[in-house]
Amino acid sequence: MISLAGRKLGFCTGCLSCQKTFRCYQKDDGAVLCEKIGNADVVVFATPIYYYGISGQLKTLLDRCNPLFPQEYHFRDVYLLMAAADDNPHTPERAISGLTGWIDCFPKSRLAGVVFAGGVTEAGDIENHKELHEAFVAGMHVQ
């Protein structure tokens, strides 16, 4: 498991040098995180929904995984866990779409599952949420 909290992660500059070197030129935590994702059998992203999209931190991580695009990667199944204050069932649609755009760049991978917990505004709100159990059960079936 990796957490982005406290990590130094610069924004992708779009120079595409990583397409030749398989590594970003930036001296931060991006290369280590990207390598961990590329070597994982299964990837599970967890994010709060901000303004109906994935968090900026997760978007930055996805952008910085550009070095994975031209090389072999191991992950096949990608899961997305989300929480938001808004509990409308349509709330996660744009977040899912954003991640799906990234997944589409990796033809051997797929979005294998999504869990959305709405009505979560405070840190402890998720504790008794039925979706927390749903995520746990889904995790038990990951192979």
C-alpha positions in Angstrom: 0.0 0.0 0.0 1.2 3.5 -0.7 -0.2 6.8 0.5 0.3 10.1 -1.2 0.2 11.9 2.2 3.5 13.6 2.8 4.9 12.5 -0.6 6.7 15.0 -2.8 5.1 14.7 -6.2 5.6 17.3 -8.9 3.2 17.9 -11.8 3.9 16.2 -15.2 5.3 18.8 -17.5 4.4 16.9 -20.7 8.0 16.8 -22.0 7.6 13.1 -22.8 11.3 12.3 -22.1 10.0 9.5 -19.9 8.8 7.7 -23.1 12.5 7.2 -24.0 14.1 6.8 -20.6 11.1 5.0 -18.8 11.6 7.4 -16.0 10.6 11.0 -15.2 13.4 13.5 -14.9 11.9 15.0 -11.8 13.7 14.2 -8.5 10.8 13.3 -6.3 8.7 10.4 -5.1 7.1 9.9 -8.6 9.5 7.3 -9.9 9.1 5.1 -6.9 5.3 5.3 -6.9 5.1 4.7 -10.6 7.4 1.6 -10.3 5.2 0.2 -7.5 2.1 0.6 -9.6 3.7 -0.9 -12.7 4.8 -3.9 -10.7 1.5 -4.5 -8.9 -0.7 -7.3 -9.8 -3.8 -5.3 -8.8 -4.2 -1.6 -8.3 -6.7 -0.1 -5.9 -7.1 3.7 -5.9 -8.9 5.4 -3.1 -9.9 9.0 -3.3 -12.2 11.6 -2.0 -14.4 13.2 -4.6 -13.7 16.9 -4.9 -15.9 18.9 -7.2 -17.2 15.7 -8.8 -13.8 14.4 -9.8 -10.8 12.5 -8.4 -8.5 14.4 -6.0 -5.8 16.5 -7.5 -3.2 14.3 -5.8 -4.5 11.2 -7.5 -4.7 13.0 -10.9 -1.1 14.1 -10.5 0.0 10.5 -9.7 -1.8 9.2 -12.8 -0.2 11.8 -14.9 3.2 11.0 -13.5 2.7 7.3 -14.4 3.3 8.2 -18.0 6.6 6.3 -18.0 4.6 3.1 -17.7 2.9 3.6 -21.1 5.7 2.4 -23.4 6.9 -0.4 -21.2 5.6 -3.7 -19.7 3.3 -3.3 -16.7 1.9 -6.1 -14.5 -1.4 -4.8 -13.3 -4.6 -6.0 -15.0 -7.4 -5.2 -12.6 -7.9 -1.7 -11.3 -10.4 -0.8 -8.6 -11.6 2.6 -7.5 -12.9 3.4 -4.0 -14.5 6.9 -3.5 -16.1 8.9 -0.8 -18.0 12.2 -1.1 -20.2 14.4 0.9 -22.9 14.3 -1.9 -24.8 11.0 -1.8 -26.4 11.3 -5.2 -25.7 8.1 -7.2 -24.5 10.2 -10.1 -21.8 11.9 -8.0 -18.9 9.5 -8.9 -19.5 9.4 -12.7 -16.9 12.0 -13.6 -14.3 10.5 -11.2 -14.9 7.1 -12.8 -14.6 8.6 -16.2 -11.3 10.3 -15.3 -9.8 7.0 -14.1 -11.2 5.1 -17.1 -9.4 7.5 -19.4 -6.1 6.6 -17.7 -6.9 2.8 -17.8 -7.7 3.0 -21.5 -4.1 3.8 -22.1 -3.1 0.4 -20.7 -4.9 -2.1 -23.1 -4.2 -5.2 -20.9 -5.9 -3.6 -17.9 -9.5 -2.9 -17.0 -11.7 -1.2 -14.4 -12.6 -4.3 -12.3 -14.7 -2.6 -9.7 -16.0 0.6 -8.1 -17.2 1.4 -4.6 -18.8 4.8 -3.8 -19.7 6.0 -0.4 -21.8 9.1 -0.4 -22.8 11.2 2.6 -19.2 11.2 4.0 -18.2 14.6 5.2 -16.1 13.9 8.3 -13.2 11.5 8.9 -15.3 9.1 11.0 -18.4 9.1 8.8 -17.2 6.1 6.8 -17.0 3.8 9.9 -20.5 2.3 9.7 -21.1 2.9 6.1 -22.4 -0.2 4.2 -20.0 0.6 1.3 -17.0 0.1 3.7 -18.2 -3.5 4.1 -18.7 -3.7 0.3 -15.1 -2.7 -0.3 -13.9 -5.2 2.3 -15.9 -8.0 0.6 -14.6 -7.0 -2.8 -11.1 -7.1 -1.5 -11.5 -10.6 -0.3 -12.3 -11.7 -3.9 -9.3 -10.0 -5.5 -6.9 -12.6 -6.9 
